[in-house]
Amino acid sequence: MELTQWTVCEKGATPDNCTTATVTVVVNNPIVAEDDKFDANGGNVLGNDTLNGNPVTKDTVEVTPDTEGPLTIDAEGNVTVAPNTPSGTKSSKLYNCNCNGCS
């Protein structure tokens, strides 16, 4: 939320005829992380996600890595399937956070 004050004055008034008001602007940067589906070659989970309506990148969000199990997700959103992983459907949870000043 951004808050600022502003003043408006009647032009040429003697004495001055002014008033001050406050304006509040709520800035909402919604992040949308869509579900992903890859084959055994993996992929990148950020490809279909958005922040404030724009595609996300590793510079605009922080990915919480998941390194447990046969699927791993690194900090850049890359999914890797461990060698010799048995056939079947595997799942992993992913958390994207709006990155304010990512380096």
N, CA and C of each residue as an Amber inpcrd file, in Angstrom:
protein
   309
   0.8480000  -1.1690000   0.0000000   0.0000000   0.0000000   0.0000000
   0.8920000   1.2290000   0.0000000   0.5740000   2.1670000  -0.8630000
   1.2990000   3.4320000  -0.9490000   0.3790000   4.5410000  -0.4580000
   0.9180000   5.4540000   0.3360000   0.1420000   6.5390000   0.9260000
   0.8820000   7.8370000   0.6790000   0.1740000   8.8660000   0.2030000
   0.7940000  10.1730000   0.0060000  -0.2610000  11.2620000   0.2300000
   0.2220000  12.4620000   0.5430000  -0.6850000  13.6000000   0.7190000
  -0.5220000  14.5500000  -0.4530000  -1.5840000  15.2800000  -0.7380000
  -1.5480000  16.2840000  -1.7770000  -2.3790000  17.4820000  -1.3360000
  -2.0640000  18.6300000  -1.9030000  -2.7490000  19.8670000  -1.5390000
  -3.3300000  20.5090000  -2.7880000  -4.5360000  21.0430000  -2.6690000
  -5.1710000  21.7780000  -3.7550000  -5.5260000  23.1720000  -3.2260000
  -5.2150000  24.2020000  -4.0480000  -5.4730000  25.5810000  -3.6380000
  -6.2610000  26.3120000  -4.7280000  -7.1500000  27.1970000  -4.2870000
  -7.8840000  28.0360000  -5.2260000  -6.9140000  29.0550000  -5.8140000
  -6.8800000  29.1400000  -7.1550000  -5.9700000  30.0490000  -7.8430000
  -6.3600000  31.5000000  -7.5880000  -5.3710000  32.3030000  -7.1480000
  -5.5760000  33.7360000  -6.9750000  -6.3620000  34.1370000  -5.7360000
  -6.7010000  33.2000000  -4.8690000  -7.4920000  33.5280000  -3.6730000
  -6.6540000  34.2820000  -2.6550000  -7.2730000  35.3340000  -2.0630000
  -6.6450000  36.0790000  -0.9790000  -7.6660000  36.1860000   0.1300000
  -7.4240000  35.6370000   1.3050000  -6.2530000  34.8500000   1.6890000
  -6.2830000  33.4790000   0.9840000  -5.1680000  32.7220000   1.1470000
  -5.0760000  31.4050000   0.5220000  -6.2550000  30.5360000   0.9190000
  -6.7690000  29.8090000  -0.0420000  -7.8690000  28.8660000   0.1860000
  -7.3900000  27.4880000  -0.2770000  -6.8200000  26.7430000   0.6910000
  -6.2120000  25.4480000   0.3660000  -6.7420000  24.3610000   1.2870000
  -6.6470000  23.1410000   0.8100000  -6.9760000  21.9840000   1.6360000
  -6.0280000  20.8500000   1.2680000  -5.7840000  19.9730000   2.2240000
  -4.8890000  18.8320000   2.0230000  -5.6970000  17.5500000   2.1580000
  -5.3790000  16.5890000   1.3200000  -6.0540000  15.3020000   1.3590000
  -5.0060000  14.1950000   1.2660000  -5.4520000  12.9940000   1.5190000
  -4.5750000  11.8230000   1.4360000  -5.1140000  10.8930000   0.3610000
  -4.2050000  10.3320000  -0.4120000  -4.5850000   9.3350000  -1.4100000
  -3.8910000   8.0260000  -1.0310000  -4.6420000   6.9390000  -1.0790000
  -4.1130000   5.6110000  -0.7830000  -4.2710000   4.7480000  -2.0230000
  -3.1840000   4.1170000  -2.4300000  -3.2060000   3.2270000  -3.5820000
  -2.7610000   1.8520000  -3.1080000  -3.5900000   0.8580000  -3.3220000
  -3.2460000  -0.5160000  -2.9760000  -2.6600000  -1.1760000  -4.2190000
  -1.4060000  -1.6060000  -4.1130000  -0.7220000  -2.2570000  -5.2230000
  -0.7880000  -3.7640000  -4.9840000  -1.3900000  -4.4650000  -5.9340000
  -1.5630000  -5.9070000  -5.7990000  -0.8460000  -6.5930000  -6.9510000
   0.1870000  -7.3660000  -6.6360000   0.9230000  -8.1080000  -7.6450000
   0.6150000  -9.5830000  -7.4950000  -0.5200000 -10.0320000  -8.0510000
  -0.8790000 -11.4460000  -7.8690000   0.0790000 -12.3730000  -8.6050000
   0.4480000 -13.4390000  -7.9290000   1.2800000 -14.4640000  -8.5480000
   0.4060000 -15.6830000  -8.7840000   0.4790000 -16.2310000  -9.9840000
  -0.3080000 -17.4050000 -10.3400000   0.6570000 -18.5070000 -10.7550000
   0.6800000 -19.5780000  -9.9850000   1.5030000 -20.7500000 -10.3090000
   0.5750000 -21.8540000 -10.7990000   0.6710000 -22.1690000 -12.0750000
  -0.1710000 -23.1950000 -12.6820000   0.4610000 -24.5760000 -12.4940000
  -0.3800000 -25.6110000 -12.4390000   0.1210000 -26.9840000 -12.3740000
   0.8920000 -27.3060000 -13.6560000   1.8740000 -28.1730000 -13.5290000
   2.7010000 -28.5770000 -14.6660000   2.6530000 -30.0930000 -14.8330000
   2.8900000 -30.5520000 -16.0580000   2.9610000 -31.9810000 -16.3280000
   4.0940000 -32.1970000 -17.3280000   5.0830000 -33.0260000 -16.9530000
   6.2340000 -33.2940000 -17.7980000   6.4050000 -34.7940000 -17.9860000
   7.1720000 -35.1670000 -19.0030000   7.5540000 -36.5670000 -19.1550000
   8.8310000 -36.8080000 -18.3510000   9.4570000 -37.9530000 -18.5170000
  10.6450000 -38.3160000 -17.7360000  11.8470000 -37.4160000 -18.0130000
  11.7710000 -36.5710000 -19.0470000  12.8650000 -35.6340000 -19.3240000
  12.8090000 -34.3900000 -18.4500000  11.7380000 -34.2190000 -17.6650000
  11.6130000 -33.0470000 -16.7970000  11.1890000 -31.8230000 -17.5680000
  11.4880000 -30.6550000 -17.0250000  11.1090000 -29.3940000 -17.6480000
  11.3140000 -28.2650000 -16.6630000  10.6980000 -27.1220000 -16.9350000
  10.8040000 -25.9710000 -16.0380000   9.4080000 -25.5470000 -15.6120000
   9.1940000 -25.4830000 -14.3070000   7.8670000 -25.1990000 -13.7600000
   7.4440000 -23.7410000 -13.8980000   8.3540000 -22.8630000 -14.2580000
   8.0030000 -21.4440000 -14.3480000   7.3680000 -21.0720000 -15.6890000
   7.3940000 -21.9680000 -16.6510000   6.9700000 -21.6610000 -18.0120000
   5.5460000 -21.1870000 -18.1730000   4.6510000 -21.5710000 -17.2780000
   3.2470000 -21.1690000 -17.4310000   2.7430000 -20.3570000 -16.2350000
   3.6600000 -19.7740000 -15.4600000   3.2880000 -18.9850000 -14.2840000
   3.3890000 -17.4930000 -14.5890000   2.5890000 -16.6880000 -13.8610000
   2.5920000 -15.2470000 -14.0920000   2.6680000 -14.4760000 -12.7780000
   3.2000000 -13.2740000 -12.8680000   3.2430000 -12.3200000 -11.7670000
   2.7070000 -11.0090000 -12.3010000   1.5920000 -10.5640000 -11.7450000
   0.9530000  -9.3320000 -12.1860000   0.6210000  -9.3890000 -13.6780000
   0.2540000 -10.6030000 -14.1520000  -0.1470000 -10.7820000 -15.5410000
   0.9990000 -10.9950000 -16.5130000   2.2510000 -10.9320000 -16.0380000
   3.4150000 -11.1210000 -16.9000000   4.0930000 -12.4470000 -16.5990000
   4.7310000 -13.0760000 -17.6060000   5.4340000 -14.3280000 -17.3470000
   6.5130000 -14.1400000 -16.2700000   6.6290000 -15.1320000 -15.3830000
   7.6630000 -15.0520000 -14.3440000   8.9890000 -15.5520000 -14.8940000
  10.0610000 -15.1170000 -14.2590000  11.4090000 -15.5900000 -14.5530000
  12.0940000 -15.8460000 -13.2210000  13.2670000 -16.4440000 -13.2720000
  14.0100000 -16.6830000 -12.0320000  14.4170000 -15.3700000 -11.3720000
  14.3440000 -14.2530000 -12.1030000  14.6850000 -12.9500000 -11.5440000
  13.5010000 -12.2550000 -10.8800000  12.2630000 -12.7220000 -11.1560000
  11.0900000 -12.0620000 -10.5810000  10.4080000 -12.8650000  -9.4910000
  10.7860000 -14.1420000  -9.3410000  10.2360000 -14.9600000  -8.2610000
  11.3540000 -15.7800000  -7.6280000  11.0920000 -16.2410000  -6.4210000
  12.0010000 -17.1660000  -5.7530000  11.3190000 -18.5220000  -5.6950000
  12.0070000 -19.5500000  -6.1610000  11.4880000 -20.9120000  -6.1320000
  12.0960000 -21.6110000  -4.9240000  11.2440000 -22.2120000  -4.0960000
  11.7390000 -22.9950000  -2.9740000  12.0790000 -24.3810000  -3.4900000
  13.3710000 -24.7330000  -3.5170000  13.7650000 -26.0260000  -4.0760000
  13.1730000 -27.2060000  -3.3050000  12.9280000 -28.2900000  -4.0330000
  12.4910000 -29.5570000  -3.4480000  13.5020000 -30.5950000  -3.9060000
  14.2860000 -31.1100000  -2.9730000  15.3390000 -32.0590000  -3.3290000
  15.0820000 -33.4410000  -2.7490000  13.8500000 -33.6930000  -2.3050000
  13.5000000 -34.9910000  -1.7190000  12.8100000 -35.8640000  -2.7520000
  13.1770000 -37.1100000  -2.8000000  12.4750000 -38.0610000  -3.6600000
  13.0240000 -38.1330000  -5.0620000  12.3160000 -38.8540000  -5.9200000
  12.8040000 -39.0600000  -7.2860000  12.6790000 -37.8140000  -8.1620000
  11.8420000 -36.8530000  -7.7730000  11.7260000 -35.5870000  -8.5010000
  12.4440000 -34.5160000  -7.7060000  13.2330000 -33.7000000  -8.3870000
  13.8400000 -32.5560000  -7.7070000  13.5080000 -31.3040000  -8.5000000
  13.3540000 -30.2030000  -7.7980000  13.1250000 -28.8970000  -8.4100000
  14.1950000 -27.9770000  -7.8480000  14.9850000 -27.3610000  -8.7330000
  16.0410000 -26.4800000  -8.2530000  15.5310000 -25.0450000  -8.1160000
  16.3830000 -24.1360000  -7.6530000  15.9970000 -22.7460000  -7.3970000
  15.6080000 -21.9870000  -8.6580000  15.9130000 -22.5270000  -9.8400000
  15.5200000 -21.8810000 -11.0940000  14.2710000 -22.5050000 -11.6930000
  13.6830000 -23.5040000 -10.9810000  12.4410000 -24.1190000 -11.4300000
  12.6120000 -25.3360000 -12.3190000  13.8360000 -25.8100000 -12.4820000
  14.0880000 -26.9810000 -13.3320000  13.7400000 -28.2640000 -12.5940000
  12.9630000 -29.1160000 -13.2510000  12.5570000 -30.4070000 -12.6940000
  13.4680000 -31.4830000 -13.2730000  14.0050000 -32.3140000 -12.3820000
  14.8420000 -33.4350000 -12.7970000  14.2570000 -34.7190000 -12.2300000
  14.2350000 -35.7580000 -13.0530000  13.7630000 -37.0720000 -12.6210000
  14.9960000 -37.9450000 -12.4120000  15.1230000 -38.5370000 -11.2200000
  16.2870000 -39.3700000 -10.8960000  16.3510000 -40.5890000 -11.8080000
  17.5690000 -41.0040000 -12.1700000  17.7070000 -42.2240000 -12.9720000
  17.0770000 -43.4150000 -12.2570000  16.5400000 -44.3440000 -13.0290000
  15.9420000 -45.5800000 -12.5170000  14.6950000 -45.3530000 -11.6670000
  14.0370000 -44.2230000 -11.8400000  12.7810000 -43.9760000 -11.1280000
  11.7200000 -44.9090000 -11.7050000  11.0040000 -45.6480000 -10.8510000
   9.9710000 -46.5630000 -11.3520000   8.8840000 -45.8080000 -12.1360000
   8.2880000 -46.4970000 -13.0840000   7.2040000 -45.9170000 -13.8720000
   6.0510000 -45.5100000 -12.9620000   5.3100000 -44.5170000 -13.3990000
   4.1430000 -44.0570000 -12.6480000   4.1180000 -42.5490000 -12.5870000
   3.0950000 -42.0190000 -11.9520000   2.9350000 -40.5830000 -11.7980000
   3.5670000 -40.1540000 -10.4930000   4.4200000 -39.1530000 -10.5610000
   5.1100000 -38.6130000  -9.3790000   4.6780000 -37.1640000  -9.2120000
   4.6140000 -36.6980000  -7.9700000   4.2100000 -35.3180000  -7.6950000
   5.1930000 -34.6550000  -6.7510000   5.2560000 -33.3380000  -6.8400000
   6.0820000 -32.5430000  -5.9370000   5.3780000 -31.2200000  -5.7370000
   5.4940000 -30.6570000  -4.5390000   4.9130000 -29.3350000  -4.2660000
   5.9560000 -28.2730000  -4.5750000   5.4880000 -27.1180000  -5.0180000
   6.3580000 -26.0130000  -5.3850000   5.8070000 -24.7360000  -4.7920000
   6.6820000 -23.8920000  -4.2620000   6.2790000 -22.6090000  -3.7110000
   7.0060000 -21.5160000  -4.4540000   6.2670000 -20.5960000  -5.0980000
   6.8300000 -19.4180000  -5.7410000   6.5020000 -18.2220000  -4.8670000
   7.4720000 -17.3600000  -4.6580000   7.2430000 -16.1380000  -3.8870000
   7.6150000 -14.9450000  -4.7260000   6.8260000 -13.8790000  -4.6090000
   7.1470000 -12.6330000  -5.2790000   8.4920000 -12.1700000  -4.7700000
   9.4050000 -11.9130000  -5.6700000  10.7770000 -11.5420000  -5.3130000
  10.9110000 -10.0410000  -5.3590000  11.1130000  -9.4280000  -4.2150000
  11.2840000  -7.9770000  -4.1420000  12.7690000  -7.6760000  -4.0370000
  13.3940000  -7.3500000  -5.1530000  14.8210000  -7.0540000  -5.1440000
  15.6800000  -8.2990000  -5.2420000  15.2480000  -9.2770000  -6.0300000
  16.0520000 -10.4930000  -6.2110000  17.3890000 -10.1370000  -6.8310000
  18.4010000 -10.8900000  -6.4450000  19.7100000 -10.6560000  -7.0530000
  20.1710000 -11.9040000  -7.7670000
